[in-house]
Amino acid sequence: MTEEYLLRTMSYLRFLSAAVEATAAVWMLRSHRLETAVGINASLGLFGPTIFLLVSLLGLVGLAGKLPLAKLALIGAGVGLVFLGASVN
C-alpha cells in the first residue's frame, strides 16, 4: 500500500465518521424523543472508537517501515491506553 493510498483512506474514514455523526445529530433532533436520542448516541459510542482504531492502524501500517519498532510499540500502546481509559468508569 502506498502512502498516498493510506492517507486517502484515513481521510475518507474521517469524512465518513463526520457524516455519520452529523446524520445522527439530525436524527436526534427529528426524533423529538429522549429515549431515541440516547439510543442513537449509544450507537455512536461504538462507531467512533472503531473509526479511531481503523485510522490509527492504517497510520501505523504506513509508518511501519519508517519508525523504529520501539516507537511503533509506544504509539500502539497509546492507542490501547485510549481505549482502556474510555472503558474504565
SVG drawing of the C-alpha trace seen along z (x, -y; Angstrom):
<svg xmlns="http://www.w3.org/2000/svg" viewBox="-41 -19 55 22">
<polyline fill="none" stroke="black" stroke-width="0.4" points="0.0,0.0 1.3,-3.4 1.5,-6.3 -1.0,-8.2 -3.5,-5.4 -3.2,-5.1 -3.6,-8.9 -6.7,-9.0 -8.2,-6.0 -7.6,-7.6 -9.2,-10.9 -12.2,-9.1 -12.8,-7.2 -12.8,-10.5 -15.2,-12.0 -17.4,-9.0 -17.3,-9.4 -18.2,-13.1 -21.1,-12.3 -22.4,-9.6 -22.1,-11.9 -23.9,-14.8 -26.7,-12.4 -27.1,-11.1 -27.4,-14.6 -30.2,-15.4 -32.0,-12.1 -31.8,-13.0 -33.4,-16.4 -36.1,-15.0 -37.0,-12.2 -38.2,-14.6 -37.7,-11.7 -35.0,-11.5 -35.0,-7.7 -34.4,-7.6 -31.6,-10.2 -29.9,-8.1 -30.1,-5.0 -28.6,-6.9 -25.9,-8.2 -25.1,-4.7 -24.6,-3.5 -22.2,-6.4 -20.3,-5.3 -19.4,-2.1 -18.9,-3.7 -16.4,-6.4 -13.8,-4.2 -14.0,-1.8 -13.1,-4.6 -10.4,-5.8 -8.9,-2.3 -9.0,-1.8 -7.4,-5.2 -4.7,-4.6 -4.0,-1.1 -3.7,-2.5 -1.3,-5.2 0.8,-2.6 0.9,-0.4 2.2,-3.4 4.8,-4.3 5.9,-0.7 9.0,-1.0 9.9,-4.5 9.9,-4.3 11.9,-2.2 9.9,0.7 10.1,-0.9 8.3,-4.0 5.6,-1.9 5.1,0.0 4.7,-3.2 2.1,-4.5 0.3,-1.2 0.3,-1.3 -1.0,-4.8 -4.0,-3.8 -4.6,-0.9 -4.5,-3.2 -7.0,-5.5 -9.4,-2.5 -8.6,-1.4 -9.2,-4.9 -12.5,-5.2 -13.8,-1.8 -12.9,-2.4 -15.8,-4.0"/>
</svg>
